Amino acid sequence: EKDLVEVRVLGKKSYSGYYKNIDKLISDIERFDNDPDEQIYYTLNYVNDGCYGRAQNEKLVMSPKSTTNDSDIIGRKFVLIDLDPKRTSNVNSSDEELYLARKKAADIYKFLLDNGFNEPIVCCSGNGIHLNIPCRIGVSEETDNLIKRFLLALSMLFSDDKVEVDEKVYNRARISKLYGTTAKKGANIPSRPYRMSKILKYPDEIKPVNIEYFKKIADMYPEDEIKPSSTNNYSKEKFDLVSFLNKHSINYKVESIAGGHKYVLDHCVFNPDHRKKDAVIFQRDNGAISYVCM
């Protein structure tokens, strides 16, 4: 049986449809792709088959009573890494901004493979780059928090002043750009044009990534709270990281990130041969610290 997917059209008006018939889906959305006021999205994860009985069965319905929410998702099919260039709101990306997103995606792609992940599906959303990681993860509060921390860890490692890893796309009912449709934000001008979203790289075989690999990356993100232990003399006080780095003549560059600061070191403190500025210390605003050498 074909997987159920919801297509959602958002803009001046909103439409929703639940489909198993892909030919019907393509036919129904065609008229919206040429409308500059409408954007077309789809659900990433496994939708409860009961939703097929809603009013928008195999058709697009305007202002529907119900659309897919987190409780309607019965399993995760993909984890989305959304790399979005920083720019003025509600405008398309420039070619240079999109290029920077592709470079950042290549860095994360290599990082994931180096950490045991199977190949993701690489897509262009029209204005940024998506890495869709295949998985088969059940739905629970625990797995929701895991995916959230996984994205937070990637953001702490890779977000910068040009491109950011979207930390908010962890929810089960996440919708994503429907590839093959046009991204239309603001005016369609030569410096910031409308672009077709598309799949850029598709692995020969789609292999779901085991949940343990997501946990490995998520554990790089500092704890939610400082836990008193022998390593901090059982204190709950925030450690003065800057004073420590300066005292020990550890050179660093500090960057502000969501929820804290990232200290990029000149080299790994455990192996001075690692000199690519890939060693970082994260300190969250709550004082929690983690160290990663990539």
Backbone hydrogen bonds, N-H to C=O, Kabsch-Sander energy under -0.5 kcal/mol:
donor,donor_aa,acceptor,acceptor_aa,energy
5,V,19,Y,-2.0
7,V,17,G,-2.9
8,R,41,Y,-2.2
9,V,15,Y,-2.2
10,L,8,R,-0.5
10,L,39,Q,-2.6
12,K,37,D,-0.7
15,Y,9,V,-2.3
16,S,61,V,-1.7
17,G,7,V,-2.2
18,Y,56,Q,-3.0
19,Y,5,V,-3.0
19,Y,17,G,-0.5
22,I,20,K,-1.0
25,L,21,N,-2.1
26,I,22,I,-2.6
27,S,23,D,-2.0
28,D,24,K,-2.4
29,I,25,L,-1.8
30,E,26,I,-1.0
32,F,29,I,-1.3
33,D,29,I,-1.2
33,D,30,E,-0.6
34,N,30,E,-0.6
35,D,32,F,-1.5
38,E,35,D,-1.8
39,Q,10,L,-2.8
41,Y,8,R,-2.8
42,Y,176,S,-2.4
43,T,6,E,-1.6
44,L,174,R,-1.8
46,Y,75,G,-1.7
47,V,4,L,-0.7
48,N,72,D,-3.1
51,C,48,N,-2.1
52,Y,49,D,-1.6
53,G,50,G,-1.7
54,R,51,C,-1.8
57,N,54,R,-0.9
58,E,18,Y,-3.0
58,E,56,Q,-0.5
59,K,56,Q,-1.1
61,V,16,S,-2.7
61,V,59,K,-0.5
63,S,14,S,-2.9
72,D,69,N,-1.9
73,I,70,D,-1.4
74,I,46,Y,-2.2
75,G,46,Y,-0.8
76,R,137,I,-3.3
79,V,133,I,-2.1
80,L,78,F,-0.5
81,I,131,L,-2.3
82,D,80,L,-0.6
83,L,81,I,-0.6
83,L,129,I,-3.1
84,D,82,D,-0.7
84,D,164,E,-2.1
86,K,162,K,-3.0
91,V,88,T,-0.7
92,N,185,K,-0.8
98,L,94,S,-2.3
99,Y,95,D,-2.0
100,L,96,E,-2.1
101,A,97,E,-1.7
102,R,98,L,-2.0
103,K,99,Y,-2.2
104,K,100,L,-2.2
105,A,101,A,-2.4
106,A,102,R,-2.0
107,D,103,K,-1.7
108,I,104,K,-2.2
109,Y,105,A,-2.9
110,K,106,A,-2.2
111,F,107,D,-2.2
112,L,108,I,-2.8
113,L,109,Y,-2.2
114,D,110,K,-2.7
115,N,111,F,-1.0
115,N,112,L,-0.6
116,G,113,L,-1.6
117,F,112,L,-2.5
121,I,132,N,-2.6
122,V,120,P,-0.6
122,V,201,K,-2.3
123,C,121,I,-0.5
123,C,130,H,-2.8
124,C,198,K,-3.1
125,S,123,C,-0.5
125,S,128,G,-2.1
126,G,128,G,-0.7
129,I,83,L,-2.0
130,H,123,C,-3.0
131,L,81,I,-2.4
132,N,121,I,-2.9
132,N,130,H,-0.6
133,I,79,V,-2.8
133,I,131,L,-0.7
135,C,77,K,-2.3
136,R,209,V,-0.5
137,I,76,R,-1.3
140,S,138,G,-0.5
144,D,140,S,-2.2
145,N,141,E,-2.1
146,L,142,E,-1.9
147,I,143,T,-2.4
148,K,144,D,-2.0
149,R,145,N,-2.5
150,F,146,L,-2.3
151,L,147,I,-2.1
152,L,148,K,-2.1
153,A,149,R,-2.6
154,L,150,F,-2.0
155,S,151,L,-2.4
156,M,152,L,-2.5
157,L,153,A,-2.0
158,F,154,L,-2.7
159,S,155,S,-2.0
160,D,163,V,-2.7
164,E,84,D,-2.0
166,D,82,D,-2.6
166,D,164,E,-0.6
169,V,166,D,-0.6
171,N,168,K,-0.6
174,R,171,N,-1.4
176,S,42,Y,-2.6
178,L,40,I,-2.2
179,Y,177,K,-0.9
180,G,181,T,-0.5
180,G,197,S,-1.9
181,T,178,L,-1.5
183,A,195,R,-3.4
184,K,182,T,-0.6
189,I,187,A,-1.2
189,I,192,R,-1.3
192,R,189,I,-1.2
195,R,183,A,-1.3
197,S,181,T,-3.0
198,K,124,C,-2.0
200,L,122,V,-2.8
201,K,122,V,-2.0
207,K,205,E,-0.8
209,V,134,P,-2.8
213,Y,210,N,-1.5
214,F,210,N,-0.8
215,K,211,I,-1.9
216,K,212,E,-1.9
217,I,213,Y,-1.5
218,A,214,F,-2.6
219,D,215,K,-2.3
220,M,217,I,-1.7
221,Y,218,A,-1.6
232,N,229,S,-1.1
233,N,230,S,-1.1
234,Y,229,S,-3.4
235,S,232,N,-1.3
241,L,239,F,-1.7
244,F,240,D,-1.7
245,L,241,L,-2.7
246,N,242,V,-2.5
247,K,243,S,-2.6
248,H,244,F,-1.8
249,S,246,N,-1.5
250,I,245,L,-2.8
251,N,249,S,-0.8
253,K,264,V,-2.0
255,E,262,K,-2.7
257,I,260,G,-2.4
260,G,257,I,-2.2
261,H,283,Q,-2.4
262,K,255,E,-3.1
263,Y,281,I,-3.2
264,V,253,K,-3.0
264,V,262,K,-0.7
265,L,263,Y,-0.6
265,L,279,A,-2.8
266,D,251,N,-1.5
268,C,271,N,-0.6
268,C,274,H,-1.9
274,H,271,N,-2.3
275,R,273,D,-1.3
277,K,266,D,-0.8
280,V,278,D,-0.5
280,V,292,V,-3.0
281,I,263,Y,-2.3
282,F,290,S,-2.9
283,Q,261,H,-2.4
284,R,288,A,-2.6
285,D,259,G,-2.7
287,G,284,R,-2.5
290,S,282,F,-1.9
292,V,280,V,-2.7
294,M,278,D,-1.8
